[in-house]
Amino acid sequence: MTDSVLFINALRNSLEANADQDSALCLFIEALQDVPPVLTGCAMDDLKHPLLSQLDDALNAARGPPELVDSVAALSSAGGWYQVYTGAGINAAMADFLLAKQIVGPKGLFASDCMRAGIFLLAPHFEYPMHGHAALEVYYVHSGTIDIQNGTESVQRRLGPGQYSITPSEVPHALHTGDVPVLLLFVWTGNVTAPIWWWVKGEGGIWTKTLAKKP
């Protein structure tokens, strides 16, 4: 069994372990069950990026089922990382602090038009500002700790390894890391081809949306 298949199965099993207490996870579990079984052979680019120097520390701090820890380590070391945001403005500020590796999706090892799944690597002391998208998303913390805020007026929640957060469709959300790099596992389902938007708070506390990227 390939590392990518082990990853999908182990992540699904980890979400299933919480599904009795949170039925909202069922959509993500079903999406992971429906991943096409054919590898595309993509996601093998050899990115040179300073944040990758912290990857080993993040992998060594991972906690969880051995199948998940081992498959994430193997996939993370096999290349395929890319910058999530490029360009000017807010996007430029993100370039040094956030990388992704898709396992399922157009940049992933498995092709899919209806879901995305993979790994985020976030730098220490990183603020991922308010952003939103039509896709339904779950973050599963693999290593490190992270503060997640779902909604512009909500309170941050601190999550550690083995804990997760679900972001509903179109709900703006922000992430903040602490003193160590963070590995997040993610799954998107629903409208995964819609744009991502930055939410910016202006004068009078009014929030406006600006285009971040098209997936």
C-alpha positions in Angstrom: 0.0 0.0 0.0 1.4 3.4 -1.0 2.1 6.2 1.6 -0.6 8.3 0.0 -3.2 5.6 0.5 -2.0 5.0 4.0 -2.4 8.8 4.6 -5.9 8.9 3.3 -7.0 5.8 5.3 -5.2 7.0 8.5 -6.7 10.5 8.3 -10.2 9.0 7.7 -9.8 6.7 10.7 -8.7 9.6 12.9 -11.8 11.6 11.9 -14.0 8.6 12.4 -12.7 8.3 16.0 -14.5 11.6 16.7 -17.5 11.2 14.5 -19.8 9.8 17.3 -19.4 13.1 19.1 -19.5 15.3 16.0 -21.6 14.2 13.0 -20.3 17.1 11.0 -17.2 15.0 10.4 -19.2 12.5 8.3 -19.0 14.6 5.1 -15.2 14.6 5.3 -15.1 10.9 6.1 -17.3 10.2 3.1 -15.1 12.3 0.9 -12.0 10.4 1.9 -13.8 7.1 1.2 -14.5 8.3 -2.3 -10.9 9.2 -3.3 -10.2 7.8 -6.8 -7.8 4.9 -6.5 -5.6 5.9 -9.4 -2.4 7.9 -8.8 -1.8 10.9 -11.1 2.0 11.0 -10.5 1.8 14.8 -9.8 3.1 16.7 -6.8 6.7 15.9 -7.1 8.2 19.3 -7.8 11.4 20.1 -5.8 10.6 23.4 -4.2 13.5 25.3 -2.6 12.0 27.4 0.3 13.5 28.5 3.6 10.5 27.2 5.6 11.3 23.6 4.6 14.3 23.8 6.9 11.8 23.6 9.8 10.0 20.6 8.4 12.0 18.0 10.3 11.3 19.7 13.6 7.6 19.7 12.8 7.6 16.0 11.8 9.6 15.0 14.9 6.9 16.7 17.1 4.0 14.9 15.5 1.8 12.8 17.7 -0.9 10.4 16.7 -1.5 6.9 15.2 1.7 5.4 13.8 0.1 5.0 10.3 -0.7 8.7 10.2 2.7 9.8 11.6 4.7 7.6 9.3 2.7 8.4 6.1 2.8 12.1 6.7 6.6 11.9 7.3 7.1 9.9 4.1 4.9 12.1 1.9 6.4 15.3 3.4 10.0 14.1 2.5 9.0 13.2 -1.1 8.7 16.8 -2.4 5.6 18.3 -3.9 5.5 21.3 -1.6 4.2 24.6 -3.1 3.6 28.2 -2.1 -0.1 28.7 -1.4 -0.1 32.4 -2.2 1.9 34.4 -4.8 1.6 38.0 -5.9 1.5 41.3 -4.2 -0.3 42.8 -1.1 -1.4 40.3 1.5 -0.4 37.4 -0.7 3.2 38.6 -0.7 3.2 38.6 3.1 2.1 35.0 3.2 4.9 33.7 0.9 7.5 33.0 3.6 5.2 31.5 6.2 2.9 29.0 4.6 3.4 26.0 2.3 1.1 23.2 1.2 1.4 19.7 -0.2 -1.8 18.3 -1.9 -2.4 14.6 -1.7 -5.8 14.8 -3.3 -6.6 17.6 -5.9 -5.2 19.1 -9.1 -1.7 19.4 -7.5 -2.0 16.1 -5.7 -1.1 12.5 -6.1 -4.8 11.7 -6.6 -6.9 13.7 -9.0 -10.3 14.9 -7.8 -12.7 17.6 -8.9 -14.9 17.5 -5.8 -12.4 17.5 -2.8 -9.0 18.5 -1.7 -6.8 16.9 1.0 -3.2 17.4 2.1 -0.7 19.0 4.4 0.0 22.6 5.5 3.3 23.7 7.0 3.0 26.9 8.9 6.0 28.9 10.2 6.3 29.9 13.9 4.8 33.3 14.9 2.6 33.3 11.8 -0.7 35.1 11.5 -2.8 33.7 8.7 -5.3 36.5 8.4 -9.1 36.3 8.0 -10.0 34.5 4.8 -12.9 32.6 3.5 -14.1 30.2 0.8 -17.1 28.3 -0.4 -15.6 24.9 0.5 -16.3 23.2 3.8 -13.0 22.6 5.5 -11.5 20.6 8.4 -8.1 21.3 9.9 -6.6 18.4 11.9 -3.5 19.3 13.9 -0.6 16.9 13.4 2.1 18.8 15.2 2.5 22.0 17.2 -0.3 24.1 18.6 -2.4 26.7 16.8 -5.1 29.2 17.6 -8.0 29.1 15.3 -10.8 31.7 15.0 -13.9 30.9 13.0 -15.9 34.1 12.4 -14.9 37.7 12.7 -16.4 38.1 16.2 -15.7 34.7 17.6 -13.1 33.7 20.3 -9.9 31.9 19.3 -9.6 28.2 20.2 -6.2 26.6 20.9 -5.7 23.2 19.4 -2.9 20.7 19.7 -2.1 17.3 18.0 -5.1 15.1 17.4 -7.6 18.0 17.7 -9.5 19.5 14.8 -11.6 22.4 13.7 -14.4 22.6 11.1 -14.9 25.8 9.2 -18.4 26.0 7.5 -18.8 27.3 4.0 -18.1 31.1 3.5 -17.2 31.6 7.2 -14.1 33.8 7.5 -11.4 32.3 9.6 -7.9 33.1 10.9 -5.0 31.1 12.3 -2.1 32.0 14.6 0.9 29.9 15.4 3.2 30.0 18.5 6.9 29.3 19.0 7.1 26.2 16.8 6.2 25.2 13.3 2.8 23.6 12.8 1.7 20.8 10.5 -2.0 20.8 9.7 -3.8 18.1 7.7 -6.7 19.5 5.8 -9.8 18.3 3.8 -12.0 20.4 1.6 -15.3 19.3 0.3 -18.2 21.0 -1.5 -17.4 23.9 -3.9 -13.7 23.4 -4.0 -13.1 25.4 -7.2 -14.5 28.7 -5.9 -12.1 31.6 -5.1 -10.5 32.3 -1.7 -11.1 35.8 -0.3 -9.3 37.9 2.2 -11.5 39.6 4.8 -10.1 43.0 5.7 -11.4 45.2 8.5 -11.6 48.8 7.6 -12.8 52.1 9.2 -15.8 51.8 11.4 -15.2 48.1 11.9 -16.6 47.3 8.4 -15.3 44.1 6.8 -14.7 43.9 3.1 -13.6 41.1 0.8 -10.7 41.1 -1.7 -9.7 38.3 -4.0 -6.9 36.2 -2.6 -6.6 33.5 -5.3 -8.6 31.1 -7.4 -7.9 27.4 -6.4 
